[in-house]
Amino acid sequence: MVKVYRLKGDFGQKGEKQKFTMDVRALKPEEAREKAYTDIGSRHKVKRFLIRIDSIKEISPEDSRSVVIGQLSRGG
């Protein structure tokens, strides 16, 4: 069953640290970590070794801040 995970961390970009919090749908925490690496790397052109994930926590879909995850959890 697909779960929702909240990931918090930071990444280095142009000599500065940029903090992030993101919600992703995944089957297990390792998959959520990979999705975060892929998404941040794609959007910000940051290599994986510059991305640091501090925490991965399972949350309920209703607690997600993502509009897409909220719509998918309601089935619409």
QUIQUI-V99080 format. One record per backbone hydrogen bond with DSSP energy under -1.0 kcal/mol. CO is the residue of the C=O (numbers start at 1). NH is the residue of the N-H. If there is no record, write none. Layout:
co,nh
CO,NH
CO,NH
//
This chain:
co,nh
3,26
4,59
5,24
6,57
7,22
8,54
8,55
9,20
10,52
11,18
13,16
16,13
18,11
20,9
22,7
24,5
26,3
28,32
29,33
30,34
31,35
32,36
33,37
34,38
35,39
36,40
37,41
38,42
39,43
40,44
41,45
47,50
48,51
50,12
52,10
55,8
57,6
60,63
66,70
67,71
68,72
69,73
70,74
71,76
//
